[in-house]
Amino acid sequence: MSLLGRAGLDLRSWAKSLRASKRVILICVIGFVLALLGLRILGTPADTYLALAFYHSIPGDAFVPLIFGIATLGDLIWVPLVFWLYVFRKDSNEWTSSLILAVAMVSAMALTDILKAAFNLPRPVQVPSLGITPRGEIPTNPGFPSGHTTNAFTVATVIWSRYTSWRVPFVLLAIATGVSMIILGLHFPSDVIGGIFLGIFCGTFVLGLGKLRSSK
């Protein structure tokens, strides 16, 4: 057994995982591109209008801590979930779930950072003409796609597949996370939509990979 040996590489499972879920993967790719081109680049006025509408939808800052808390929960809930499933559960299927979730999240965060750097698109708070003051935090990295939304929908996708009774709560949390990021003035709707499709893509891909590995 070798940590870096070429003989142990398994890249065929990547292709098989993509082929097995090609319909969902294709929808995610198309949705991501439409969010980028159709709304962010070509539909900038609509994207800006919606961003401002959501930002001004709450009176004052009274609800900001709650909204920021929802966004943070959606972003980070995967950490205690992985720990809970691997450390405290005795079913090997739940250990597998923790591994799938951890790998999906690492993939999601890596892809998000790569895409943010590649597109380098500003957040609403980074466009002075919009007059938006950041709520909750002051991010300095680019906005597209939304990392919080990507993370939340990656978790929701894994939960949707492996814990059917928890589908609704996690999907609602993911949606609330995306909406919260717009209300906080930290993302355009296009950022959030891109994050939705990226999260579903990462979750679907790693779930497929997990099925292939467990069948060997």
BALUM-920938 format. One record per atom (N, C-alpha, C): residue in one letter; x, y, z. Coordinates in steps of 0.2 Angstrom, whole numbers, plus 5000, padded with zeros to 4 digits. Example, Ala and Ser with C-alpha at 12.3 -4.5 7.8 and 13.67 -1.06 7.14 Angstrom:
// residues 2
A506649725039
A506249785039
A506649845039
S506449895035
S506849955036
S506450005039
***
This chain:
// residues 216
M500449945000
M500050005000
M500450065000
S500350114995
S500750174995
S500250234995
L500550284998
L500150344998
L500150384992
L500650384988
L500750424982
L500850374976
G500850314976
G500950274971
G500450274965
R500650274959
R500250284953
R499850224952
A500050164954
A499650104954
A498950114957
G498950154963
G498350154967
G497850204964
L498050244959
L497550294957
L496950264954
D496350304955
D495750274952
D495350334949
L495550354943
L495250414940
L494650384935
R494550324934
R493950294930
R493350304934
S493350304941
S492750314945
S492550384944
W492950434943
W492750504942
W492250504936
A492550474930
A492150474924
A491450434925
K491550384928
K490950344929
K490350374934
S490650414939
S490150454943
S489850504939
L490150544935
L489950594931
L489350564926
R489550504923
R489050474918
R488450454922
A488550424928
A487950394931
A487450444933
S487650504934
S487250564936
S487250614930
K487350594924
K487450644919
K486850694918
R486250674919
R485650724918
R485750774924
V485850754930
V485850804935
V486450854934
I487050824932
I487650854931
I487550914926
L487250884920
L487150934915
L486650994916
I486150974920
I485751034923
I486151084927
C486551054931
C486951094935
C487451144931
V487751114926
V488151154922
V487851204918
I487251184915
I486851234912
I486551294916
G486351274922
G486051324927
G486651364929
F487251344930
F487751384933
F487951434927
V488051414921
V488151454915
V487651504914
L487051494915
L486451534914
L486451594920
A486651574926
A486751614931
A487251664930
L487851644927
L488351684926
L488251734920
L488051704914
L487951744908
L487351774908
G486751734909
G486151764908
G485951814913
L486151814919
L485951854925
L486451904927
R487051874928
R487651914930
R487951964925
I488051934919
I488351974914
I487952014909
L487451974906
L486952004902
L486352034905
G486152004911
G485652034915
G485752074921
T486352114920
T486552154926
T486052194929
P485652234925
P485052274928
P484652234933
A484352174930
A483952134934
A484252114941
D484852084940
D485252064945
D485352114951
T485552174949
T485652234953
T484952254956
Y484452254953
Y483752274955
Y483552224961
L483652164960
L483452104964
L483852114971
A484552124970
A484952134975
A484752184980
L484652244977
L484352304981
L483752294984
A483252254981
A482652244983
A482652194990
F483052144989
F483152104995
F483552145001
Y484052184999
Y484452215004
Y483952265008
H483452295005
H483052345008
H482452315010
S482352245010
S481752215012
S481652215020
I482152225024
I482152225031
I482252295033
P481852315038
P481852385041
P482452385046
G482952425045
G483552435049
G483952375050
D484252375056
D484752315057
D484552265063
A483852275065
A483652235070
A483652155069
F483552135063
F483552065061
F484252045059
V484652085058
V485352065055
V485652005059
P485752015065
P486051955069
P485751885067
L485051885067
L484651825066
L484851805058
I484851845054
I484951825047
I485651805046
F486151845049
F486851825049
F486951755052
G486551745057
G486651675061
G486351615056
I485851635052
I485551585048
I486051565042
A486351615040
A486851615034
A487451575037
T487651585043
T488251555046
T488151475047
L487551465050
L487351395051
L487351355045
G487051385039
G487051345033
G487751335030
D488151385032
D488851375029
D489251325033
L489151325039
L489551275044
L489251215047
I488651205045
I488351145048
I488651085047
W489051075041
W489351015039
W489850995044
V490151045048
V490751025052
V490450975058
P489951005062
P489650955067
P489350895064
L489050895058
L488750835055
L489250785054
V489850805051
V490350755050
V490650725056
F490750765061
F490950745068
F490450695071
W489850715071
W489250675074
W489250605070
L489250605064
L489150545060
L489750495061
Y490350525062
Y490950475062
Y491050455069
V491050505074
V491250495081
V490750455085
F490050475084
F489550455089
F489050405086
R489050395080
R488650345077
R488950275076
K488650225077
K488950155077
K488850115070
D488350145066
D488250115059
D488750135054
S489050085051
S489550095046
S489250135040
N488650135039
N488350175033
N488350245035
E488350265042
E488350335044
E489150355044
W489550315045
W490250325044
W490450345036
T490050305032
T490150325025
T489850385023
S489250405026
S488950465025
S489450525027
S489750515033
S490250565035
S490750585030
L491050525028
L491550535023
L491350565016
I490750545014
I490450575008
I490350645009
L490050665015
L489950735016
L490650775017
A491150745020
A491750785021
A492050795014
V492150745010
V492450745003
V492050794999
A491350794999
A490950844995
A491050914997
M491150925004
M491250995006
M491951015004
V492450975005
V493150995002
V493151014995
S492750974991
S492750984984
S492351044982
A491851064986
A491451124985
A491851184987
M492151184992
M492551244994
M493151254990
A493451204987
A494051214983
A493751234976
L493251214973
L492951234967
L492651304968
T492351324973
T492151394975
T492751444974
D493251424978
D493851474978
D494151474971
I494151424967
I494451424960
I494051464956
L493351454956
L492951494952
L492851574954
K492951584960
K492951654962
K493551694960
A494151654960
A494751684957
A494751694950
A494351644946
A494351644939
A493951694936
F493351704939
F492851754937
F492951824940
N493251824946
N493351894950
N492851944949
L492251924950
L491651964950
L491451994957
P491352064957
P491252094964
P490552074967
R490552084974
R489952084978
R489652144977
P488952154979
P488652214980
P488952264984
V489252244990
V489552294994
V490252324991
Q490452284986
Q491052314982
Q490952354976
V490252374976
V490052414970
V489852484973
P490252534974
P490152594978
P489452624975
S489352624969
S488752654966
S488052634969
L488052564972
L487452534974
L487252564981
G487752594985
G487652614991
G487452564997
I487752504996
I487552455001
I488152445006
T487952445012
T488352435018
T488352365020
P488952335020
P488952265022
P488652245029
R488252195030
R487952175036
R488252115039
G488552115045
G488752045048
G489452035047
E489752045041
E490452045040
E490652085034
I491352095033
I491552135027
I492052085023
P491752045019
P492252005014
P492652045009
T493252015008
T493652045003
T493752004997
N493551944997
N493651904991
N493051914986
P493051894979
P492551904974
P491951864976
G491351884973
G490751864975
G490451804971
F490651784965
F490351734961
F490751674961
P490451614963
P489851604966
P489851604973
S489251604977
S489251614984
S489451554987
G489951564992
G490251504995
G489751475000
H489451525004
H488951505009
H488351455006
T488151485000
T487551444997
T487851384994
T488451384991
T488751314989
T488751264994
N489051285000
N489151245005
N488451215008
A487951255009
A487251235011
A486951185006
F487051205000
F486651154995
F487051094994
T487751094995
T488151024995
T487850985001
V487751015007
V487550975012
V486850945011
A486350995008
A485750975007
A485650915002
T486150914997
T486150864992
T486350794995
V486850794999
V487050735002
V486450705007
I486150755011
I485650735016
I485050705012
W484850745006
W484350725002
W484350645000
S484950624998
S485050564996
S485150505001
R485450525007
R485550475012
R485150485018
Y484750535019
Y484350545025
Y483650575023
T483250535020
T482650565017
T482150595022
S482150575028
S481650615033
S481950685034
W482550695033
W482850765035
W482850805028
R482550785023
R482650825017
R482350895017
V481750905020
V481450965020
V481851015025
P482051005031
P482351055035
P483051075032
F483451025028
F484051045026
F483951085019
V483451075015
V483351115009
V483151185011
L482651185016
L482451255018
L483051295021
L483451265025
L484051295027
L484551325022
A484551275017
A485051295011
A484751355007
I484051355006
I483751415003
I483751475007
A483651465014
A483751525018
A484451555019
T484951515018
T485651535018
T485751585012
G485551555006
G485651595000
G485251665000
V484651665002
V484251725003
V484551775008
S484751745014
S485151785019
S485751825016
M486151785012
M486751825009
M486551875005
I485951875001
I485751934997
I485551995002
I485151975007
I484852025012
I485452055015
L485952025017
L486552055020
L486952095016
G486752095009
G487152135005
G487852115002
L487852045004
L488552015002
L488551974995
H487951964992
H487951934986
H487351954982
F487451954975
F486951964970
F486551894970
P485951904967
P485551844966
P485951794962
S486251814957
S486651774952
S487151734956
D487551764961
D488051724965
D487651664968
V487051684971
V486751624975
V486451574970
I486251594965
I485951544960
I486551494957
G487151534956
G487751494954
G487951444960
G487951464966
G488051424972
G487651364972
I486951374971
I486451324971
I486651264967
F486851284960
F486951234956
F487651204957
L488151244959
L488851214961
L488751164967
G488351184972
G488251134978
G487951074976
I487451074972
I487151014969
I487550974965
F487951004961
F488450964957
F488950934962
C489250964966
C489750934971
C489450874975
G488850884978
G488550834981
G488350774977
T488150784971
T487950734967
T488550694964
F489050724963
F489650694960
F489950644966
V490050674972
V490350634977
V489950574979
L489250584979
L488850534981
L488850474976
G488950494969
G489050444964
G489750404965
L490250444967
L490850414968
L490850364974
G490450384979
G490450344985
G490050284984
K489550284979
K489250224977
K489650174974
L490050204969
L490550164965
L491050134970
R491350164974
R491850144979
R491550084984
S490950094986
S490650054991
S490449984987
S490449984981
S490249924977
S490849884975
K491449914976
K492049874975
K492249824980
***
